[in-house]
Structure formats: C-alpha cells, structure tokens
Amino acid sequence: MSTAVVDPFRFFSLQVVRTERLGPSLVRVTFAGEDLAAFHSDGCDQSLSLFLPHPGQDAPVVPIELGEDWWKGWRELPDDVRAVMRSYTLRSLRRDPDEIDIDFVLHGVEPGSATPAGPASTWAARASAGDKVLLLGPAIADNRAIRFRPPEDTDLVVLWGDETALPAVAAILESLPAGQRARVWLEAHDAGNVLDLATEADAEVTWLVREGDRDEGSPMALDAIRDTRLPPAERPYVWIAGESGSVKALRRHFVGERGVDRRRVTFVGYWRRGLTEEQLREQGE
C-alpha cells in the first residue's frame, strides 16, 4: 500500500505517546511512529491535516491506497465511518526519538459549556498513549503549507492570532533571532490559557482575554491594535492568523489604515465563525 499522495505531502501513521494540559482548554498531544523519519518541515507555521477515528474505531478510516484519489474515496465513505479530518499547525518536531507535538484548543468539553464539543475536541480531551491517527503532512522541508516567510530586510515583525494560531505564534517567536523587534497580540477565551512564550527577540507580547464562552474575536483585537502605536519601521512584516472575519478586518487595518505594503502581509483564516470545517471545505469545492 503506497502512502504517497501528492508530492511533497504524504500520509503518516502515528500513535499518541503522551498528553499534557497547558491550560483549562489547551492540551498538547505528542505523536510518534516509524513514518516520522520521512517527515520534514523547516516552517514555523506548518499546516497539517489530522485524521481521527470515530468512537469505537481502533484507527481512522482513510482509503490512502487510492493514492492521489484518496480525497474522493474518503468523501464517498459513510459519515459515521470515514475519519474525522481537521487542520492543525505543527507545534514542534524532534529527532532521536522522532516525535511531533500538536496543540489542541478544546471547545465545549468543560462542564456546563454552552457550546457542544466537536469530534476533535472530544478526541483530544480523552487521548491516551497508543491511540492511532493518520497525518497528512510534508515529506519536503520547504513546502507550500508554510506561510510565515518574512523578507530578509524585515525590521519589525507584527503578529496576531487567536488560540488556534497560538502554536504557530509560539514557534515563530522561538525562531526569531536576538535583537529582532516584534509586536505580538494573542487572543484567549480563558485567562488560564495565557502562556509564557520563549523568545530571544526584542518582543512585546499582549494577551487579549475574551470573557465567557464567546467565540467572537474582533472588534476587541482591532480596537486594541488600532489604539497601539507601533515602533517606527521602514520594512515591517505582518502575519495574521485565526478566525477568518477577524483576519480580514485586521488585514484591512494594516494595509488600508497603516499603509503596510500588502505584499508584506500574510493572512490565514484557520476557521470561520458559525461553520464547521466540513462546511468550509464544501464551500471551497
């Protein structure tokens, strides 16, 4: 059975080796497997597709034997059989032993939550050593699923993300060299999810904590950023990721109100308020 899909991406058969609670609704899951020897990524915001089993299944069901036609075969499977697919960002990759970390935001798993938990949150909250998953990820270190690419002449890095972008922002900050100026905003829906982020850069990090169970992002982020005076910079680079509506509003602000060259603004909608990932994918077809 071939695991190749579309170069430079392929399927990786993995299993959980451990989990770690980072906050009330943040959990880090560490995966391992022989396949990871062929997993390569040099990116800070490497995008991945994770396939999870339904309750009662030993492993996720994905017809990877179809090669490049796996997507069609997966879609044709019954809803209660085909694996749950969700998009995530690689938090870290380690060698000797080969391991990767993926951080999950848990929605609806808290007692009394107004929002029902989705299948990925339910799985991650209960994940334990030995649980099997499939990952569609890169076999080539430099690939199109990496979006954070600041020009070499960047003199100020500006970042915004909600909790879904926290793994990428944390990895980006770790990668920035000493002396690199950075201004960062992060949104969290629980103060317990505010983390200490390591960096050697000259970075100022501002956390914006939403109240209650609301999934609303902007205008809180937009107001906070609009009211902030950025350090003077001739060649800033802006990276924005999270809920699509907030991302679009912030891009308009940086390009239209602050005059940042649109070619130096990277924006990624990880999710859209009111829509599941399945609905988003259907709209894109």
Disulfide bonds with the S-S distance in Angstrom:
none
